[in-house]
Amino acid sequence: MSTTIPFDIEHVFTSPVVIFVNSALSTEKPELTVINKNHPRYDNAARSLADESVLHVYKAVFYNIPVQVKPRQEVFCVTRGAFISLVAGWENALNCVLGVPGAVHFRVDSIASGEEIFRNAIDQGSIEMVEPWATPDLYN
């Protein structure tokens, strides 16, 4: 018996072969590192990638900085969520925190001030990426 798929598959997402990561502040000259599939932190970097953002790393914590913030669009800092990042727009922040108990997010004045707050949170150990909708029972 044969099966016909009633639609065309235009694109299948696959992880990139290499990931470029910036370790400098977003306001400084980029310091890029290339992470390939053999790198021990490749999976973590790949999971952290977001559309229309530049992936940054600080003290082995990956986070994104939006490439563009539209006029009158707010910037949010998410330090506990399904994704930890600076994001442009409430709808993107909501996607980072939806289903995460005790999610931590707040509006910041700018990318630069948000990144400073974010890196301070990393220094204090108060950054956490959490699986949404997960309960402790799932891990036992």
C-alpha positions in Angstrom: 0.0 0.0 0.0 1.4 3.4 -0.9 0.8 6.7 0.8 0.6 10.0 -0.9 1.6 13.1 1.0 -1.1 15.8 0.3 1.4 18.7 0.5 5.0 19.6 -0.6 7.7 19.9 1.9 9.5 23.1 1.0 12.1 23.2 3.8 13.3 20.9 6.5 15.1 22.6 9.4 18.5 21.2 10.1 21.2 22.6 12.4 23.9 24.6 10.8 27.3 23.0 10.2 29.0 25.9 12.0 27.7 28.6 14.3 29.3 32.0 14.7 29.2 33.4 18.2 30.2 36.9 19.4 31.8 37.1 22.8 32.1 41.0 22.7 29.4 43.3 24.0 27.0 44.3 21.2 28.3 47.9 21.4 31.9 46.8 20.7 33.8 45.4 17.8 32.7 41.7 17.3 34.9 39.0 18.6 33.7 36.0 16.6 34.3 32.3 17.4 33.2 29.5 15.1 31.6 26.5 16.8 31.4 23.4 14.6 29.4 20.2 15.2 32.4 18.6 16.9 32.6 21.3 19.6 31.4 20.2 23.1 29.0 23.1 23.4 27.6 22.9 19.8 24.2 21.5 20.9 23.8 24.2 23.5 24.7 26.9 20.9 22.4 25.4 18.3 19.5 25.3 20.8 20.1 28.9 21.7 19.9 30.2 18.1 17.1 32.6 17.3 15.9 34.2 14.1 16.9 37.8 13.3 19.5 37.8 16.2 23.2 37.6 16.8 24.2 34.8 19.1 26.5 36.0 21.9 28.3 34.1 24.7 29.5 35.3 28.1 31.0 32.9 30.6 29.8 29.9 28.6 26.1 31.2 28.6 24.6 31.7 25.1 22.1 34.5 24.5 20.7 36.5 21.6 20.7 40.2 20.7 18.1 41.3 18.2 19.5 42.6 14.9 16.9 45.3 14.7 14.4 46.9 17.1 11.5 48.7 15.3 10.5 52.2 16.2 8.4 52.2 19.4 9.1 48.5 19.9 10.0 47.6 23.5 13.1 45.5 24.4 12.8 42.7 27.0 15.4 40.9 29.0 14.5 37.2 29.8 16.7 35.7 32.4 14.6 32.6 33.2 12.6 31.1 30.4 12.5 28.6 27.6 15.0 30.9 25.9 17.2 33.4 27.7 17.9 36.4 25.7 17.2 40.0 24.9 14.3 40.2 22.6 12.5 42.9 20.6 8.7 43.1 21.2 6.4 41.6 23.8 5.3 38.8 21.5 8.9 37.5 21.4 9.3 37.8 25.1 6.0 35.9 25.6 7.4 33.1 23.4 10.4 32.9 25.7 8.4 32.6 29.0 5.1 30.9 28.1 4.7 27.7 30.1 7.7 28.4 32.3 6.8 28.5 36.0 8.6 31.4 37.8 9.7 32.9 34.5 11.7 36.1 34.9 11.5 38.9 32.3 11.4 42.7 32.3 11.4 45.6 29.9 14.7 47.4 29.5 15.5 50.9 28.1 17.9 49.7 25.3 19.9 46.8 24.0 23.0 48.1 25.7 21.4 48.5 29.1 19.7 45.2 28.7 22.9 43.4 27.9 24.6 44.9 30.9 21.8 43.7 33.1 21.9 40.3 31.4 25.6 39.9 31.9 25.3 41.0 35.6 22.6 38.2 36.0 25.1 35.7 34.5 27.7 36.9 37.0 25.3 36.4 39.9 24.2 33.0 38.6 20.6 34.0 38.2 20.2 32.9 34.6 18.2 29.7 33.8 16.9 28.1 30.6 13.9 25.9 31.5 11.9 23.5 29.4 8.4 24.9 29.1 5.4 23.0 30.5 7.8 20.6 32.2 7.2 19.4 35.8 9.8 17.9 38.1 8.0 14.5 37.7 9.2 14.3 34.1 12.8 14.2 35.1 12.5 11.3 37.6 
